[in-house]
Amino acid sequence: MKMKILILFSALTASAQNTTTIYLIRHCEKAAPNNNPDLSEEGRLRAQRWAKYFEEVKFDVYYSSDYNRTYQTCEAISADRKSEIILRKPEHTDLKQLLREHAGKTILLVGHSNTIPKQLNALLGARKYDDIDEEEYGNLYIIKADGDLISDEILHPEL
């Protein structure tokens, strides 16, 4: 009997190690509008709350678009982890490619109100997510992939 439990536990552990997880969030509140604004004071505070929220998550890879507000949000979350942030233009970010490149890893991707839903919809092959409202900064989208099985969910943590 003990042998069967050990085998089952071993199979579950192996499956968990093959799971790739992508956490997607929108950048935090931006300062005065211009082409490439920094985070506002409220945005910096929210970024710190995201960092606290994610402190138990071991990210292997961090992605940000090449805008100040997304980089600053990602930087706040990755600050104590000494990990490099990979910059990518939103239009060059393909979630299927990230899943292939980082199989079995945990990824944070910080994007924009109009790019995250498009990237998710492209991955899922359906129009499931609408653009994020301009006043919404607290959505957390989670993609889990194990082989060809992909699940998605959206959370609204209290930040």
N, C-alpha and C positions, 0 to 999 in steps of 0.2 A: 504494500500500500504506500509506503513512504517513497518508493521508487517512482511510482506514477505521479505523485505530487511534485517531486523533484523534476521530472521530465516536463510536466505542464508548466512549472515555473520557469524552467530553462527556455521553453518555446516562447513564453510571453516576454521574457527579457530580450530574446533575440529579435522578436517583432518590434519591440519598443526601440531597439537600437537602429532599426531600419527605417523608422518613421522620420520624415523630414517635416519640420514645423516652421511656418512663416507667420510671424506676427506683423501686421500692417497697421500703422497709425498715421494720422494726418499730422503735419507740423502743428505746433502750438500757435497761440495768438501772435499775430505780427504787429509790428510798430507801424508808424505812419506809412500809408501806401506809397510805394514807388516800385520800380522794376524789380528790385531785389532787397526787400526790407529785412531787417533783423527781427528777432523776437521782441515783443513788448515786455514790460515788467510782468504783466499778467501771464504772458507766454513763458517767460523764464521760470515763474513759479509753477506753472502747470508742467513744464518739462521736468522739474525736480520731483513733482508728484508722480509722473510717469516713471522716473528713475526708482523711486521708492516702490512703486507698484511692481516693477520688474526685477527687484533686487534678488529674488530667489531663482530667476530664470537664467540659465547658463547659455548665453548667446555665443554661437561660434562665429557668426558673420554679421556685420552691420552694413546696411545699405542706406544711402540718402540720395535724394536728388541733388543737383549741383546749385541749390539756392541757399542763401544764408539761413532762412527760417527753418528749413528741413535739417540742414547740417547742425545748427545749434540745438535743435530738439534731440537729434540722434547723439550728439556729443554729450549732452547732459545725462543721457541714459547709459552711455558707454564709458563715462569719465573714469570710474574707479576700476575699470576692467582692462585697461591698457591694450585695447584692441583697435585696429585700424578701421576707419570708416571708408567704405568703398563708394565713390561718387559715380552716379549714373544719371544720364538725362532720362526723365520720365518716359519719353517716347521710345527709349532703347531698353526698357526694363520689361522682360518677358518672364512671368512667373514660372512657366514650364521649364524654361532654360535654367532658372535659379534652382528649381527642384532637382534637375539633372546634375547641375554643377556641384550642389551641396547635399547630396543624398545622405540621409541619416543625421543631418545637422539641424541646428536651431538658428533661425535667421530673424533679424529685425529689419524691417523696411519702413522708412519714414518717407511719406509722399504727400500728395495734395488732394484736395477735395474732389477734383475731377479726374485724377489719374488712378487713384486706388480702385474705385469702382470699375473703371475700364479694364484694368489689369486683372481684377478678379473675374469679371465677366468673360474675358478672353480665355482665362484658364478653365473656367467651368463650362464654356461653350454655350452660355445662356445669359440673357439679360436679367440677372437676379438683383443686382445692386444699382441704385441710382446714385448720381453725384451727391456728395455730402453737402448739406446745407452750410452756407457761409458762416453761420454762427455756431456750428457744431465742431467741437475739438476733442470729444471724448470717446469716439468710436474705436473699438479694438476689433479688428478682423483677424481670424485665426484660420490658417489653412494647415491641414495635416495630410500628408501623403505617405502611403505605404504601398510601394509598387504602383499599380494603376488605380488603386483606391484613393480617392481624394474626398476629404470632408471639409466643410467650411462652416464657420459660425461668426456671429457678430455679438460682441459684448458691449455693455455701456457701464464701465466701472465708475464708481464715485470718485472723481478726482477733484 
